[in-house]
């Protein structure tokens, strides 16, 4: 199918296969790959540009994916396998059959953790003073389609408020959801670019004034007891830099699509620069040894 620019409701499979535009479209994750790796890596990661593309479901993300569906959509997408682990042939067969059916296999102990996570999320959200309230008065999993300087783009929003006043995004973490540490983590996973990319999409389909007033809130939750969560937004300077990264990625994608050339890393010799922290670390050691 080919969708016109706007806000749409489509299946997750159609979105991830990029069955939405008349040309291979750019997503936030691909933009992050362009900035951190290369066009060659982005081409391999695109379902329409890589003829051998296969979307791999990693088990380490299963708990978060099921919690996401249960919390935001009220859907149980898991097949519960009553086994202590995946080592037996019977458990492996149930796991593989669930994957083949488009469902997510979970061990019973992990399903218990998902339900505890979602219950803890709802309890904690009730205590967070923010307007509009998180994950209310809106709809989950809406897809934005837009054109940006000749490049077709797509974004799948976790929760878009009906009045377009806010976007809420749910992320789970096996590490810490402490806002101080996760504020550093977000750069590594490209979450800063995700915000800038999605807001560009909202501006394209609803107007720059609307997008400029929309709040973005990451709800970040730990996947282990007590399933603590925090809410993190981006400061204006972080968002400005993220938007510059997105603009660079869009132009690089446009150039690569037009030329059919998807270069990898530079073909010249690159020089490693001395980071200030490494020099300071060594000087501290020298001073300690000399004392």
Protein Blocks (a to p, Z undefined) as FASTA:
>chain_A
ZZdeddddddfklmmnopabfbdcddfklmmmmmmmcmklmmmmpmklmmkbccdddfkl
mmmmmmmmmmmnopafbdcdddfblkbmklmmmmmmmmmnopacddfklmmmmmmmmmmm
mmmmmmpccdddehiaiaehiacdddeehiacddddfbacfklpaccdddddfbdfbfkl
mmmmmmmnommmmmmmmmmmmmmmnojklmmmpccddddddfbdehiacdddddfklmmm
mmmmmmmmmmmmmmmmmnopacdddfbdcdddddfklmmmmmmmmmmmmZZ
